[in-house]
Amino acid sequence: MLSGRSEIGLDAQGLAQARSLAAALSAVRLASLHSSPQRRALETVAPLARQVDLPVTADAALDEIDFGSFTGKPFESLDNDPEWHCWNAQRSAARCPGGETMTEAAERAIAYVEGLEAPAFPALLVTHCDIIRALAALTLGRSLDALLELPCEPASRTTFDVANGHWRLLALNEATLIEEDAARSGKLIQDNITL
């Protein structure tokens, strides 16, 4: 199901990912924490916020794409929808029915990051995979049509250096090891985080 802006929370695995992310970032000096207002994003950043004793600024600029009428539909039904195929083939121009374009979503996230004042850095932003992919694609000079070629797994970290409107991609889709799973199975789990 395409969750979009629905108010789903993290499951047990997602909560474990959030705790592992907090542990993995324990040595990173952060000046501020920012999040999408979606429940799952806020639950992801909560353990880190407690650990580093920083408030979380939730802002709609970091929200999931407004998928409009696609929201809540099973992917199996979307596979038969020509508008879904158009959306995925032409992310630079297509609009979700009743929702927004990828360009609009990327522009709001870029404006938010570039609007942060110097004391807010280094900042950690928790957002959603297509927002992260869009920022990475634009930073690399790629078309938003190629967005789905970029990896962004749950619980991964993507790091940008942003200065004076210039963006550099430092890391894409870095994994966070979940300690309790690693001890049992060596599995690697990832999350959607932007530093």
N, C-alpha and C positions, 0 to 999 in steps of 0.2 A: 504494500500500500504506500502511496506517495503521501508522507506525513505533512509536508509543507508547513504551514503555520498552525497546524492542529496542536492542541495542548497535551501532547504525550510527554511522559517523563522517561527517565532512564530506567532500564531494567537492572537486574542484579549485576549483569556483566558490565553495563554502562557505569554503574556506581563504582564497581571495582576499578574500571578504567580511570574514573575521576580521581580516586584515591591514589592510584599509581602515578597519574600525571602530577599530582601535588608532591608526591615523594620525589619524582624525577626532577622537578623544578625547585626543590628545596634550597639548592645552592645558588639559584639565579636571583640576582638583585632586581626587583621589580618596583617601579614607582607607582604604577596604577593597573587596575584590572577593569576590563570592559567586556560586556556581553550582549549578545542578542537577548531580547526579552522573552524568548521562548523558554518554557520550563526546562526542557532537556539541556539547553545551554547554561542556564543558571545553576542547575544541579551539577553540571560538569565543573564549573568554576568554584563552587561552594567549598570543597575541601581545601583548595589552594588559598582561597580568601581567608579561611580560618587559620591556616598555617602561617601565612605571612602577615596576618592582621591588617588587611587592607579592605576597604569597601569596594563593592562592585558597582560600576555604573552601567545600568542596562539602557540600551538605546536602540530605537527602531532602525537606525541606519545600519545596524549589524544584523538585522532580522533576516530570516529565511526569505528566499524569493517568494513573492506573492504568486503562487501557481494558479490562482483563480479557480476555475471549475475543475482543474486536474486534481486539486487537493482532495485527499481521502479516497481516491479511486485506486483499485488494485492495479498493479502493473500489467497484469494479464489483460484487463479491459483497455488499458492505455495502448497496449501493443496493436490494437485494432483501430486506433483513432488516428486519422490522417493529420489532425492538428498537432498531436503529440509527436509524430514523425517530423513534421515541419519544424516544431519547436527545437527538437534535438539536432536537426540538420542545419538550422539557420539561427543559432543562438545570438548572432550579432544583430539580427533584425526582427525575428519573430517575437510575438507577444503571446503569453499564456492567455487563453480565453478568460476575460474578466480579471486578469492579473497584470503583471508588469513584464517588461523586457529585461533581458540579461544586462543590457547596457545601463538601464535605469538602476538596477540592483547594484551593479559594480560602481556606478557613479556615486551613489549614496554612501557606500562603504569607503570609497576613496576620499570623499569630502570629509567624512568623519575622522579618518586617520590624519589627514592633512590639517584638520582643524584643531587637533590636540596641541596644547602648548608644550614647550620644551620640558617643564617640570614633570609632565606625565610620562616621560620616557626614562627607561625602557618600560614599555606597556605590553600587557598580554591581553589579547582580544579573543573571545570565544564566539565563533560564528559558525556558519554552515558550509558544507563542502562545495556547493556551486559558487558561493561567494568567494571562498578561498581560491578555487580554480580560476575564477574570473580575474581576481587580483594577480595571480601568478601568470596567467596567459597575457594579460596586458603588460605586466612588468617585463615579460620575455619578448614583447613585440609581436605576439601571436594574435590571430583573430579569435574572437569569442566562439566562432564556429568550431574551433579545434579544442574547446574547453574540456570535452569529455575524454580527450587523449591524456590529460594530466591526472595523475593519481591523487586521491585524497580519501584515504581510508578513515573509518571511525578511529578515534584516539590518536591521530597523527598530529605532528606539529609542523607548521610551515613558518619559516622565519623570513621577514623582510627587513631591510634597512631603508628607512625613509628619511630623507633630508631635503628641505627646500623644494618639495615637489618631485624629487627624483627618487625612484624606487629601485632597489636591487633585491633580487631573490637570493637569499643566503642558503636556504634549505627547504626542500619540498617533501612532505609526507614522511617525516621522521617518526619512527615507531616508539611507543612507550611500552615497556615490558610490564605486564601485570604480575606483581610479585607472587601472589598466591597461585596463579596458574603456572608461572614459570617453574615453581618448585615441583609441581605435579607433572607437567607435560611439556614445558619449554615453549608453549605457544606465545606468539607475538600478537598483541592487540593494539589497535591504534584509535585515535580520536581527532576531532576537528578543532584545532587550536591554531590561532595565528599570533605569533609574537611580533 
